[in-house]
């Protein structure tokens, strides 16, 4: 999937979606660009960003420095 696909799928299902999870680095539109366009359709949408890239790449994409939630990949479940 790429950023433009994410926007189109959100457009089709916007009333059913409560949280979007976006990779920071995607083809066509990066996660931040996709989020900004999705937010114009529904300003209250919650988003979680993730990336397997290092922090400097993520910073370059504009995710850090704003009030956006970010998770580094790989993500491992914790044991209880």
Phi, psi and omega in degrees: 000150175238177183299322179293322176300318180300318179297315181296317179295321177297316180304318181289331188233023188305328181280347181261349188258130179251341182212134174248140177244119186236137171285144181294316183254112178220156175292162178067299174223134178285175183301319180295317179296317178297315179301315181298322178288320178297322181296334176290336177277326180209101187294341183267005183293137177266147182222147174233128179256147176219159178198148172266356179280161179290164183303326181292327177290317179297318177299318179298330179279354172088018181277312179286159180094356176232173181275061180244143180274136186223138177233133178275138175264152002284153180255125180245137177292148176270149178267149182261000000 
